[in-house]
Amino acid sequence: MSIKKQFVKTKPVCKVTFVLAGGDALKASVVGDFNSWDASAGALTKLKNGNFKGVFDLSKDVTYEFKYLVDDAYVNEEEADDYVWNEFAGSENSVLVV
């Protein structure tokens, strides 16, 4: 798993690339504050090597909570900027600082 941040000089956004090892997974999404936890809005594309990848434009100077949804199971990002307890979910969420 990995996250790559590319800041756009001419706009107040950051292009964030999420890459997730796919293994035997059939589908994967990234869900979080930036897409209202909507799996369809955060759908990742499966690559030929089996990994999943997606690029999203996120507002700069914002902290987001997120998780991956892999075949209906929630997974945290190993390279997240931080983790925060979410009382609603009863588990930690990954944190992305842009």
Secondary structure, DSSP 4 states (H G I P E B T S, - for coil): -EEEEEE-TTSSEEEEEEEE--TT-S-EEEEEGGGTT-TTTTBPEEPTTS-EEEEEEEESS-EEEEEEEETTEEE--TT-SEEEEETTTTEEEEEEE-
